[in-house]
Structures are given as structure tokens and as C-alpha cells.
Amino acid sequence: MEAIKKERIAEEVKAAAVDGRLSCARAFALAEKLAVKPRALGEAADDLGIRIVACQLGLFK
């Protein structure tokens, strides 16, 4: 993935996170908006120290 796209993803994740957390549903919506795989959002969140919460599968409690 090109560096510019990674930067954009990171910016969007930071903007959407609240108190260092990002809901799973919001992550999926951002992935769709940015036309990237949800995994890319997860990796960006990990890199930024942002936790994915409210997992739709009941994981990551």
C-alpha cells in the first residue's frame, strides 16, 4: 500500500477514535469509505495504539 494511503488511513482512524478507542462498526465503515480492507484499518489502529472495541463478533471485550 502506498505511503500516502497509509497516512490517510491513519488520519481517518485518529479522527474517528474516541478516548483511544474505535468501534468495530466504525472501522468497517471507514474501510468501506476509503476502499481498503478492514485489516488495513486494524493495522493502522494498532500502530497508533488505538483499541478496536464493540466487536461485532463479541471479541475484544
HTML snippet that shows the backbone in 3Dmol.js (N, CA, C, O; Angstrom):
<script src="https://3Dmol.org/build/3Dmol-min.js"></script>
<div id="view" style="width:600px;height:400px;position:relative"></div>
<script>
const pdb = `
ATOM      1  N   MET A   1       0.858  -1.173   0.000  1.00  0.00           N
ATOM      2  CA  MET A   1       0.000   0.000   0.000  1.00  0.00           C
ATOM      3  C   MET A   1       0.901   1.232   0.000  1.00  0.00           C
ATOM      4  O   MET A   1       1.906   1.290   0.709  1.00  0.00           O
ATOM      5  N   GLU A   2       0.531   2.175  -0.782  1.00  0.00           N
ATOM      6  CA  GLU A   2       1.384   3.354  -0.887  1.00  0.00           C
ATOM      7  C   GLU A   2       1.347   4.195   0.388  1.00  0.00           C
ATOM      8  O   GLU A   2       0.363   4.190   1.127  1.00  0.00           O
ATOM      9  N   ALA A   3       2.439   4.914   0.624  1.00  0.00           N
ATOM     10  CA  ALA A   3       2.600   5.680   1.870  1.00  0.00           C
ATOM     11  C   ALA A   3       1.506   6.723   2.062  1.00  0.00           C
ATOM     12  O   ALA A   3       1.037   6.931   3.181  1.00  0.00           O
ATOM     13  N   ILE A   4       1.100   7.375   0.986  1.00  0.00           N
ATOM     14  CA  ILE A   4       0.068   8.414   1.095  1.00  0.00           C
ATOM     15  C   ILE A   4      -1.236   7.803   1.594  1.00  0.00           C
ATOM     16  O   ILE A   4      -1.915   8.391   2.436  1.00  0.00           O
ATOM     17  N   LYS A   5      -1.586   6.636   1.083  1.00  0.00           N
ATOM     18  CA  LYS A   5      -2.823   5.983   1.501  1.00  0.00           C
ATOM     19  C   LYS A   5      -2.737   5.576   2.973  1.00  0.00           C
ATOM     20  O   LYS A   5      -3.715   5.704   3.709  1.00  0.00           O
ATOM     21  N   LYS A   6      -1.567   5.086   3.408  1.00  0.00           N
ATOM     22  CA  LYS A   6      -1.391   4.728   4.815  1.00  0.00           C
ATOM     23  C   LYS A   6      -1.559   5.946   5.708  1.00  0.00           C
ATOM     24  O   LYS A   6      -2.179   5.861   6.769  1.00  0.00           O
ATOM     25  N   GLU A   7      -1.014   7.070   5.288  1.00  0.00           N
ATOM     26  CA  GLU A   7      -1.154   8.311   6.059  1.00  0.00           C
ATOM     27  C   GLU A   7      -2.619   8.719   6.148  1.00  0.00           C
ATOM     28  O   GLU A   7      -3.088   9.122   7.213  1.00  0.00           O
ATOM     29  N   ARG A   8      -3.332   8.619   5.054  1.00  0.00           N
ATOM     30  CA  ARG A   8      -4.763   8.972   5.037  1.00  0.00           C
ATOM     31  C   ARG A   8      -5.553   8.070   5.963  1.00  0.00           C
ATOM     32  O   ARG A   8      -6.417   8.537   6.706  1.00  0.00           O
ATOM     33  N   ILE A   9      -5.258   6.772   5.921  1.00  0.00           N
ATOM     34  CA  ILE A   9      -5.937   5.830   6.803  1.00  0.00           C
ATOM     35  C   ILE A   9      -5.665   6.201   8.260  1.00  0.00           C
ATOM     36  O   ILE A   9      -6.585   6.235   9.078  1.00  0.00           O
ATOM     37  N   ALA A  10      -4.405   6.478   8.581  1.00  0.00           N
ATOM     38  CA  ALA A  10      -4.045   6.848   9.951  1.00  0.00           C
ATOM     39  C   ALA A  10      -4.773   8.111  10.392  1.00  0.00           C
ATOM     40  O   ALA A  10      -5.260   8.188  11.520  1.00  0.00           O
ATOM     41  N   GLU A  11      -4.849   9.088   9.518  1.00  0.00           N
ATOM     42  CA  GLU A  11      -5.557  10.333   9.843  1.00  0.00           C
ATOM     43  C   GLU A  11      -7.031  10.066  10.136  1.00  0.00           C
ATOM     44  O   GLU A  11      -7.584  10.596  11.100  1.00  0.00           O
ATOM     45  N   GLU A  12      -7.659   9.248   9.306  1.00  0.00           N
ATOM     46  CA  GLU A  12      -9.072   8.939   9.485  1.00  0.00           C
ATOM     47  C   GLU A  12      -9.319   8.159  10.778  1.00  0.00           C
ATOM     48  O   GLU A  12     -10.293   8.408  11.488  1.00  0.00           O
ATOM     49  N   VAL A  13      -8.426   7.216  11.075  1.00  0.00           N
ATOM     50  CA  VAL A  13      -8.566   6.431  12.297  1.00  0.00           C
ATOM     51  C   VAL A  13      -8.430   7.339  13.513  1.00  0.00           C
ATOM     52  O   VAL A  13      -9.229   7.250  14.446  1.00  0.00           O
ATOM     53  N   LYS A  14      -7.425   8.214  13.509  1.00  0.00           N
ATOM     54  CA  LYS A  14      -7.248   9.147  14.630  1.00  0.00           C
ATOM     55  C   LYS A  14      -8.467  10.043  14.800  1.00  0.00           C
ATOM     56  O   LYS A  14      -8.906  10.293  15.923  1.00  0.00           O
ATOM     57  N   ALA A  15      -9.005  10.519  13.705  1.00  0.00           N
ATOM     58  CA  ALA A  15     -10.160  11.418  13.763  1.00  0.00           C
ATOM     59  C   ALA A  15     -11.414  10.706  14.282  1.00  0.00           C
ATOM     60  O   ALA A  15     -12.245  11.317  14.953  1.00  0.00           O
ATOM     61  N   ALA A  16     -11.545   9.426  13.972  1.00  0.00           N
ATOM     62  CA  ALA A  16     -12.746   8.682  14.359  1.00  0.00           C
ATOM     63  C   ALA A  16     -12.654   8.114  15.778  1.00  0.00           C
ATOM     64  O   ALA A  16     -13.678   7.818  16.396  1.00  0.00           O
ATOM     65  N   ALA A  17     -11.452   7.963  16.286  1.00  0.00           N
ATOM     66  CA  ALA A  17     -11.273   7.365  17.610  1.00  0.00           C
ATOM     67  C   ALA A  17     -11.725   8.323  18.711  1.00  0.00           C
ATOM     68  O   ALA A  17     -11.559   9.539  18.613  1.00  0.00           O
ATOM     69  N   VAL A  18     -12.294   7.743  19.746  1.00  0.00           N
ATOM     70  CA  VAL A  18     -12.722   8.499  20.922  1.00  0.00           C
ATOM     71  C   VAL A  18     -12.033   7.882  22.129  1.00  0.00           C
ATOM     72  O   VAL A  18     -12.213   6.697  22.411  1.00  0.00           O
ATOM     73  N   ASP A  19     -11.259   8.665  22.829  1.00  0.00           N
ATOM     74  CA  ASP A  19     -10.538   8.184  24.012  1.00  0.00           C
ATOM     75  C   ASP A  19      -9.687   6.960  23.704  1.00  0.00           C
ATOM     76  O   ASP A  19      -9.625   6.027  24.505  1.00  0.00           O
ATOM     77  N   GLY A  20      -9.030   6.958  22.541  1.00  0.00           N
ATOM     78  CA  GLY A  20      -8.150   5.856  22.182  1.00  0.00           C
ATOM     79  C   GLY A  20      -8.861   4.582  21.787  1.00  0.00           C
ATOM     80  O   GLY A  20      -8.275   3.500  21.804  1.00  0.00           O
ATOM     81  N   ARG A  21     -10.139   4.716  21.427  1.00  0.00           N
ATOM     82  CA  ARG A  21     -10.942   3.545  21.047  1.00  0.00           C
ATOM     83  C   ARG A  21     -11.701   3.816  19.749  1.00  0.00           C
ATOM     84  O   ARG A  21     -12.096   4.945  19.458  1.00  0.00           O
ATOM     85  N   LEU A  22     -11.889   2.757  18.988  1.00  0.00           N
ATOM     86  CA  LEU A  22     -12.626   2.838  17.730  1.00  0.00           C
ATOM     87  C   LEU A  22     -13.539   1.618  17.658  1.00  0.00           C
ATOM     88  O   LEU A  22     -13.082   0.483  17.794  1.00  0.00           O
ATOM     89  N   SER A  23     -14.813   1.855  17.445  1.00  0.00           N
ATOM     90  CA  SER A  23     -15.728   0.708  17.388  1.00  0.00           C
ATOM     91  C   SER A  23     -15.478  -0.099  16.123  1.00  0.00           C
ATOM     92  O   SER A  23     -15.050   0.428  15.097  1.00  0.00           O
ATOM     93  N   CYS A  24     -15.753  -1.361  16.226  1.00  0.00           N
ATOM     94  CA  CYS A  24     -15.601  -2.277  15.094  1.00  0.00           C
ATOM     95  C   CYS A  24     -16.460  -1.800  13.918  1.00  0.00           C
ATOM     96  O   CYS A  24     -16.006  -1.780  12.774  1.00  0.00           O
ATOM     97  N   ALA A  25     -17.699  -1.418  14.212  1.00  0.00           N
ATOM     98  CA  ALA A  25     -18.599  -0.967  13.145  1.00  0.00           C
ATOM     99  C   ALA A  25     -18.038   0.268  12.454  1.00  0.00           C
ATOM    100  O   ALA A  25     -18.113   0.381  11.231  1.00  0.00           O
ATOM    101  N   ARG A  26     -17.478   1.194  13.226  1.00  0.00           N
ATOM    102  CA  ARG A  26     -16.896   2.414  12.641  1.00  0.00           C
ATOM    103  C   ARG A  26     -15.675   2.066  11.794  1.00  0.00           C
ATOM    104  O   ARG A  26     -15.460   2.665  10.740  1.00  0.00           O
ATOM    105  N   ALA A  27     -14.877   1.103  12.247  1.00  0.00           N
ATOM    106  CA  ALA A  27     -13.710   0.666  11.480  1.00  0.00           C
ATOM    107  C   ALA A  27     -14.132   0.090  10.132  1.00  0.00           C
ATOM    108  O   ALA A  27     -13.515   0.384   9.109  1.00  0.00           O
ATOM    109  N   PHE A  28     -15.184  -0.730  10.129  1.00  0.00           N
ATOM    110  CA  PHE A  28     -15.674  -1.294   8.873  1.00  0.00           C
ATOM    111  C   PHE A  28     -16.210  -0.196   7.955  1.00  0.00           C
ATOM    112  O   PHE A  28     -15.996  -0.239   6.743  1.00  0.00           O
ATOM    113  N   ALA A  29     -16.902   0.780   8.527  1.00  0.00           N
ATOM    114  CA  ALA A  29     -17.428   1.888   7.723  1.00  0.00           C
ATOM    115  C   ALA A  29     -16.291   2.711   7.125  1.00  0.00           C
ATOM    116  O   ALA A  29     -16.365   3.123   5.968  1.00  0.00           O
ATOM    117  N   LEU A  30     -15.245   2.951   7.904  1.00  0.00           N
ATOM    118  CA  LEU A  30     -14.092   3.695   7.386  1.00  0.00           C
ATOM    119  C   LEU A  30     -13.395   2.916   6.268  1.00  0.00           C
ATOM    120  O   LEU A  30     -12.983   3.492   5.260  1.00  0.00           O
ATOM    121  N   ALA A  31     -13.271   1.615   6.458  1.00  0.00           N
ATOM    122  CA  ALA A  31     -12.643   0.787   5.427  1.00  0.00           C
ATOM    123  C   ALA A  31     -13.405   0.897   4.114  1.00  0.00           C
ATOM    124  O   ALA A  31     -12.809   1.013   3.043  1.00  0.00           O
ATOM    125  N   GLU A  32     -14.732   0.859   4.211  1.00  0.00           N
ATOM    126  CA  GLU A  32     -15.551   0.986   3.004  1.00  0.00           C
ATOM    127  C   GLU A  32     -15.377   2.374   2.385  1.00  0.00           C
ATOM    128  O   GLU A  32     -15.213   2.499   1.172  1.00  0.00           O
ATOM    129  N   LYS A  33     -15.414   3.411   3.217  1.00  0.00           N
ATOM    130  CA  LYS A  33     -15.262   4.794   2.740  1.00  0.00           C
ATOM    131  C   LYS A  33     -13.923   4.990   2.013  1.00  0.00           C
ATOM    132  O   LYS A  33     -13.855   5.667   0.987  1.00  0.00           O
ATOM    133  N   LEU A  34     -12.859   4.382   2.565  1.00  0.00           N
ATOM    134  CA  LEU A  34     -11.521   4.558   1.999  1.00  0.00           C
ATOM    135  C   LEU A  34     -11.175   3.503   0.948  1.00  0.00           C
ATOM    136  O   LEU A  34     -10.097   3.535   0.355  1.00  0.00           O
ATOM    137  N   ALA A  35     -12.092   2.577   0.726  1.00  0.00           N
ATOM    138  CA  ALA A  35     -11.900   1.499  -0.253  1.00  0.00           C
ATOM    139  C   ALA A  35     -10.640   0.675   0.049  1.00  0.00           C
ATOM    140  O   ALA A  35      -9.821   0.405  -0.829  1.00  0.00           O
ATOM    141  N   VAL A  36     -10.519   0.286   1.331  1.00  0.00           N
ATOM    142  CA  VAL A  36      -9.417  -0.577   1.758  1.00  0.00           C
ATOM    143  C   VAL A  36      -9.998  -1.737   2.556  1.00  0.00           C
ATOM    144  O   VAL A  36     -11.156  -1.693   2.969  1.00  0.00           O
ATOM    145  N   LYS A  37      -9.204  -2.760   2.769  1.00  0.00           N
ATOM    146  CA  LYS A  37      -9.645  -3.902   3.554  1.00  0.00           C
ATOM    147  C   LYS A  37      -9.683  -3.510   5.032  1.00  0.00           C
ATOM    148  O   LYS A  37      -8.865  -2.708   5.482  1.00  0.00           O
ATOM    149  N   PRO A  38     -10.621  -4.069   5.782  1.00  0.00           N
ATOM    150  CA  PRO A  38     -10.689  -3.776   7.215  1.00  0.00           C
ATOM    151  C   PRO A  38      -9.368  -4.036   7.939  1.00  0.00           C
ATOM    152  O   PRO A  38      -9.047  -3.359   8.916  1.00  0.00           O
ATOM    153  N   ARG A  39      -8.626  -4.990   7.470  1.00  0.00           N
ATOM    154  CA  ARG A  39      -7.314  -5.288   8.078  1.00  0.00           C
ATOM    155  C   ARG A  39      -6.397  -4.058   8.066  1.00  0.00           C
ATOM    156  O   ARG A  39      -5.647  -3.837   9.017  1.00  0.00           O
ATOM    157  N   ALA A  40      -6.456  -3.265   7.003  1.00  0.00           N
ATOM    158  CA  ALA A  40      -5.626  -2.058   6.920  1.00  0.00           C
ATOM    159  C   ALA A  40      -5.991  -1.086   8.030  1.00  0.00           C
ATOM    160  O   ALA A  40      -5.119  -0.426   8.595  1.00  0.00           O
ATOM    161  N   LEU A  41      -7.292  -0.995   8.345  1.00  0.00           N
ATOM    162  CA  LEU A  41      -7.729  -0.132   9.448  1.00  0.00           C
ATOM    163  C   LEU A  41      -7.235  -0.684  10.772  1.00  0.00           C
ATOM    164  O   LEU A  41      -6.791   0.074  11.635  1.00  0.00           O
ATOM    165  N   GLY A  42      -7.307  -1.990  10.940  1.00  0.00           N
ATOM    166  CA  GLY A  42      -6.836  -2.623  12.166  1.00  0.00           C
ATOM    167  C   GLY A  42      -5.349  -2.407  12.380  1.00  0.00           C
ATOM    168  O   GLY A  42      -4.907  -2.133  13.496  1.00  0.00           O
ATOM    169  N   GLU A  43      -4.584  -2.531  11.314  1.00  0.00           N
ATOM    170  CA  GLU A  43      -3.141  -2.315  11.413  1.00  0.00           C
ATOM    171  C   GLU A  43      -2.832  -0.862  11.768  1.00  0.00           C
ATOM    172  O   GLU A  43      -1.946  -0.595  12.579  1.00  0.00           O
ATOM    173  N   ALA A  44      -3.554   0.067  11.167  1.00  0.00           N
ATOM    174  CA  ALA A  44      -3.356   1.481  11.483  1.00  0.00           C
ATOM    175  C   ALA A  44      -3.701   1.752  12.940  1.00  0.00           C
ATOM    176  O   ALA A  44      -2.982   2.475  13.630  1.00  0.00           O
ATOM    177  N   ALA A  45      -4.798   1.171  13.405  1.00  0.00           N
ATOM    178  CA  ALA A  45      -5.195   1.347  14.801  1.00  0.00           C
ATOM    179  C   ALA A  45      -4.125   0.787  15.729  1.00  0.00           C
ATOM    180  O   ALA A  45      -3.776   1.422  16.725  1.00  0.00           O
ATOM    181  N   ASP A  46      -3.606  -0.383  15.416  1.00  0.00           N
ATOM    182  CA  ASP A  46      -2.530  -0.978  16.223  1.00  0.00           C
ATOM    183  C   ASP A  46      -1.319  -0.049  16.267  1.00  0.00           C
ATOM    184  O   ASP A  46      -0.765   0.210  17.336  1.00  0.00           O
ATOM    185  N   ASP A  47      -0.917   0.444  15.114  1.00  0.00           N
ATOM    186  CA  ASP A  47       0.245   1.330  15.030  1.00  0.00           C
ATOM    187  C   ASP A  47       0.058   2.594  15.869  1.00  0.00           C
ATOM    188  O   ASP A  47       1.018   3.139  16.414  1.00  0.00           O
ATOM    189  N   LEU A  48      -1.192   3.051  15.964  1.00  0.00           N
ATOM    190  CA  LEU A  48      -1.496   4.283  16.697  1.00  0.00           C
ATOM    191  C   LEU A  48      -1.845   4.031  18.166  1.00  0.00           C
ATOM    192  O   LEU A  48      -2.068   4.973  18.926  1.00  0.00           O
ATOM    193  N   GLY A  49      -1.891   2.771  18.554  1.00  0.00           N
ATOM    194  CA  GLY A  49      -2.250   2.433  19.930  1.00  0.00           C
ATOM    195  C   GLY A  49      -3.728   2.618  20.218  1.00  0.00           C
ATOM    196  O   GLY A  49      -4.123   2.842  21.363  1.00  0.00           O
ATOM    197  N   ILE A  50      -4.543   2.524  19.177  1.00  0.00           N
ATOM    198  CA  ILE A  50      -5.995   2.676  19.309  1.00  0.00           C
ATOM    199  C   ILE A  50      -6.623   1.288  19.353  1.00  0.00           C
ATOM    200  O   ILE A  50      -6.338   0.438  18.510  1.00  0.00           O
ATOM    201  N   ARG A  51      -7.475   1.073  20.341  1.00  0.00           N
ATOM    202  CA  ARG A  51      -8.123  -0.228  20.502  1.00  0.00           C
ATOM    203  C   ARG A  51      -9.416  -0.298  19.708  1.00  0.00           C
ATOM    204  O   ARG A  51     -10.180   0.665  19.637  1.00  0.00           O
ATOM    205  N   ILE A  52      -9.642  -1.465  19.110  1.00  0.00           N
ATOM    206  CA  ILE A  52     -10.912  -1.744  18.445  1.00  0.00           C
ATOM    207  C   ILE A  52     -11.846  -2.304  19.518  1.00  0.00           C
ATOM    208  O   ILE A  52     -11.500  -3.268  20.201  1.00  0.00           O
ATOM    209  N   VAL A  53     -13.022  -1.704  19.665  1.00  0.00           N
ATOM    210  CA  VAL A  53     -13.976  -2.110  20.696  1.00  0.00           C
ATOM    211  C   VAL A  53     -15.322  -2.421  20.077  1.00  0.00           C
ATOM    212  O   VAL A  53     -15.558  -2.161  18.897  1.00  0.00           O
ATOM    213  N   ALA A  54     -16.198  -2.982  20.890  1.00  0.00           N
ATOM    214  CA  ALA A  54     -17.563  -3.317  20.453  1.00  0.00           C
ATOM    215  C   ALA A  54     -17.537  -4.176  19.196  1.00  0.00           C
ATOM    216  O   ALA A  54     -18.220  -3.899  18.210  1.00  0.00           O
ATOM    217  N   CYS A  55     -16.728  -5.226  19.266  1.00  0.00           N
ATOM    218  CA  CYS A  55     -16.587  -6.127  18.116  1.00  0.00           C
ATOM    219  C   CYS A  55     -17.938  -6.750  17.776  1.00  0.00           C
ATOM    220  O   CYS A  55     -18.682  -7.178  18.658  1.00  0.00           O
ATOM    221  N   GLN A  56     -18.227  -6.789  16.525  1.00  0.00           N
ATOM    222  CA  GLN A  56     -19.495  -7.328  16.049  1.00  0.00           C
ATOM    223  C   GLN A  56     -19.616  -8.836  16.276  1.00  0.00           C
ATOM    224  O   GLN A  56     -20.716  -9.387  16.248  1.00  0.00           O
ATOM    225  N   LEU A  57     -18.481  -9.497  16.501  1.00  0.00           N
ATOM    226  CA  LEU A  57     -18.486 -10.935  16.757  1.00  0.00           C
ATOM    227  C   LEU A  57     -18.399 -11.247  18.247  1.00  0.00           C
ATOM    228  O   LEU A  57     -18.405 -12.411  18.647  1.00  0.00           O
ATOM    229  N   GLY A  58     -18.317 -10.195  19.066  1.00  0.00           N
ATOM    230  CA  GLY A  58     -18.212 -10.394  20.511  1.00  0.00           C
ATOM    231  C   GLY A  58     -16.791 -10.611  20.990  1.00  0.00           C
ATOM    232  O   GLY A  58     -16.579 -11.034  22.126  1.00  0.00           O
ATOM    233  N   LEU A  59     -15.823 -10.329  20.148  1.00  0.00           N
ATOM    234  CA  LEU A  59     -14.409 -10.473  20.514  1.00  0.00           C
ATOM    235  C   LEU A  59     -13.903  -9.149  21.087  1.00  0.00           C
ATOM    236  O   LEU A  59     -14.625  -8.152  21.074  1.00  0.00           O
ATOM    237  N   PHE A  60     -12.701  -9.135  21.575  1.00  0.00           N
ATOM    238  CA  PHE A  60     -12.020  -7.914  22.041  1.00  0.00           C
ATOM    239  C   PHE A  60     -12.835  -7.155  23.078  1.00  0.00           C
ATOM    240  O   PHE A  60     -13.036  -5.949  22.937  1.00  0.00           O
ATOM    241  N   LYS A  61     -13.295  -7.818  24.088  1.00  0.00           N
ATOM    242  CA  LYS A  61     -14.130  -7.178  25.110  1.00  0.00           C
ATOM    243  C   LYS A  61     -13.383  -6.240  25.966  1.00  0.00           C
ATOM    244  O   LYS A  61     -13.961  -5.632  26.867  1.00  0.00           O
TER     245      LYS A  61
END
`;
const viewer = $3Dmol.createViewer("view");
viewer.addModel(pdb, "pdb");
viewer.setStyle({}, {cartoon: {color: "spectrum"}});
viewer.zoomTo();
viewer.render();
</script>
